[in-house]
Amino acid sequence: MSFEAWTIFALFWVVFVTTPGPNAVNCITNGMALGFTRALPGVLAILTQATLFLLLSAFGVTALIEASPTVFFIAKIIGAGFLIYLGIRGWLSARTPVKAQERPAKHIYLHALAIAVINPKSVAGYLAAFSQFIQPGVPVWDQMIVIMPTALTLTALSYLGFTALGAGIGRAALKAVFNIWIRRTMAICFIIYGMLLGFSNIPQPEAS
């Protein structure tokens, strides 16, 4: 991959991982409820998902997902229901004062991993990345040596930032009315993402 191609890919990925979506909402929520350090397993889960999707993309699995409307339909309905459930639960619990929770790191990790895997933005983003930035005439693994470290580093920085933002909001608005409406906003975001996922079509890579 040339330096010019790498720069374009890096800029694309910055936009991709900094555009707020379910992962960002979850990181902010975890930061508010748990504090920065305890919320880090959630970021690790997103990096796990990113690594998995990058590897699957390299093997062409995203193309299989794109070519199988039935599999995509089932996955998106399950994902939509999960996100809407999280939103409703978040709205109903918004008046409960935020406090440090003794949730096991495993629970935080698995919860964040579930959100990351069903995130429709992820499927669309990886399809776009691998349709636009992988050069057909170059061995894919030679390109992955550059793509994976770049993507994972930018992903980590982005979601660490969202987690830190949530931790800061939690300290500033703990037990305040302001905090209730922030949490309800996060809950509404989950519901909206779930509805969008439920009505979404199979993401199509752009023509090169």
Buried (B, 14 or more C-beta within 10 A) or exposed (E): BEEEBBEBBBEBBBEBBBEEBBBBBBBBBBBBBBBBEBBBBBBBBBBBBBBBBBEBBBEEBBBEBBEEEEEBEEBBEEBBBBBBEBBBEBBEEBEEEBEEEEBEBEEBBBBBBBBBBBBBBBBBBBBBBBBBBBEEEEEBEEBBEBBBEBBBEBBBEBBBBBBBBBBBBBEEBEEEEEBBEBBBBBBBBBBBBBBBBBEBEBBEBEEE
